[in-house]
Amino acid sequence: MAGAILAQDWNTVRGSVAGTVVTMQESDYVDLMPFQDVVAFLEVSEIFNGINIRFETSPTKDDNLFQLIDASVAFAPTVGVATKVMRYSAVAVPLARFFRWKFSGGATGAWSCTFRLWLSPNLS
């Protein structure tokens, strides 16, 4: 059974220099304890200078335990809606309890992204 979870309402993230990393606030991490798969729907209304977004998971809220769910890709968003399917059987790190996003800037200077993120998890 799938549902919809608003993981991040409209938000703008910015970095002042290349390589800046912006991570979802700990208080906003999404608890996906009973789920095994998740589909992310990333809606982007504005983007400046190339950036990447990573989706990470961890069994606890400890920063050092978060790992990239799909190690094969650093997702580069564009304006519009993009879908990222993270199926238990097809990812490097299975979905653990907590889910978060992390943006990192491109190779040249300042960057920004205005986005909203919906999740559609699938029960174990």
C-alpha positions in Angstrom: 0.0 0.0 0.0 1.4 3.4 -1.0 0.6 6.8 0.3 1.9 10.3 0.0 4.1 12.1 2.5 5.2 15.7 2.1 8.8 15.4 3.0 9.6 19.1 2.2 7.2 21.9 1.5 8.4 24.6 -0.9 11.9 25.7 0.2 14.8 27.5 -1.4 18.4 26.3 -0.6 21.4 28.3 -1.5 25.2 27.9 -1.5 27.5 30.9 -1.8 30.5 28.9 -3.2 31.0 25.7 -5.3 31.0 22.6 -3.1 28.7 24.1 -0.5 26.5 21.3 1.1 23.0 21.9 2.5 21.3 19.1 4.4 17.7 18.7 5.5 17.2 19.8 9.1 17.2 17.0 11.6 13.8 17.9 13.0 12.4 17.4 9.4 13.9 13.9 8.7 11.1 11.6 7.5 10.5 8.5 9.6 9.9 5.6 7.1 10.2 2.7 9.6 7.4 0.4 8.3 8.4 0.9 4.6 10.8 -1.0 2.3 10.6 1.0 -1.0 10.1 4.7 -1.7 9.5 6.9 -4.7 10.6 10.5 -4.5 8.8 13.2 -6.5 11.0 16.3 -6.7 9.2 19.4 -8.0 11.7 22.2 -8.9 10.4 25.7 -9.8 13.8 27.5 -10.0 17.4 26.4 -10.3 20.6 28.4 -10.7 24.0 26.8 -11.5 24.2 23.1 -11.6 23.6 21.2 -8.4 23.1 17.6 -7.2 20.7 16.2 -4.7 21.3 13.0 -2.7 18.7 10.9 -0.9 20.1 9.3 2.2 18.9 6.9 4.9 19.9 5.9 8.4 18.6 3.7 11.2 19.1 6.7 13.6 19.3 10.4 13.3 23.1 10.3 13.8 24.7 12.3 10.9 27.6 9.9 10.5 25.3 6.9 9.9 23.5 8.3 6.9 24.3 6.7 3.6 23.4 7.3 0.0 20.4 5.1 -0.9 21.3 4.8 -4.6 25.1 4.9 -4.8 25.1 4.9 -8.6 23.7 8.4 -8.9 24.0 11.9 -7.6 20.7 13.2 -8.9 20.9 16.4 -10.9 17.5 18.1 -10.8 16.0 20.4 -13.5 12.9 22.6 -13.5 9.8 20.5 -13.5 8.9 17.2 -11.7 11.5 14.4 -11.6 10.8 10.9 -10.2 13.4 8.8 -8.4 12.4 5.2 -7.7 14.3 3.5 -4.8 13.2 -0.1 -4.7 14.6 -2.4 -1.9 15.8 -4.9 -4.5 17.6 -2.4 -6.6 19.4 0.0 -4.3 22.9 -0.1 -2.8 21.6 0.7 0.7 18.1 -0.5 1.7 15.7 2.1 3.2 16.3 2.3 6.9 14.2 4.3 9.4 15.1 7.9 8.6 15.2 9.6 5.2 16.7 13.0 4.3 17.9 15.0 1.3 21.2 16.7 0.8 22.1 19.3 -1.8 25.6 20.0 -3.0 26.7 22.8 -5.3 28.3 22.4 -8.7 31.8 23.3 -9.8 31.3 27.1 -10.3 30.3 29.6 -7.7 27.0 30.3 -6.1 23.9 28.2 -6.6 20.3 27.9 -5.5 17.2 25.6 -6.0 13.6 26.2 -5.1 11.8 22.8 -4.6 9.2 20.7 -3.0 9.6 16.9 -2.2 6.9 14.3 -2.0 7.5 10.7 -1.0 5.4 7.7 -1.9 6.5 4.8 0.3 5.6 1.2 -0.1 4.9 -1.0 3.0 7.1 -4.0 3.8 
